[in-house]
Amino acid sequence: MKTFLLGAAVGYVLGARAGRARYEQIVRTYRKIADHPAVQGAAGVARAKVGEKVGDRLPFTHRGGAAHGSNGQHSSEPRAAQA
């Protein structure tokens, strides 16, 4: 536990020293990679495979409808049951 806390403290200090410019650079690089068509394609394949494995076991999937009723409130009741 002490090793973890020491590592977290060192990471915080080094991150703070790197500053906002380094953070912005990391975010730009991440977005550039995440928006790449090959990465998007791989993510789509992964989502499809997870969907095949999970099937209808998860409520409110993108295939099963919205997680919010017509009044914008989250509900676990089926849409037809809401007033």
Buried (B, 14 or more C-beta within 10 A) or exposed (E): EEEEEEEEEEEEEEEEEEEEEEEEEEEEEEEEEEEEEEEEEEEEEEEEEEBEEEEEEEEEEEEEEEEEBEEEEEBEEEEEEEE
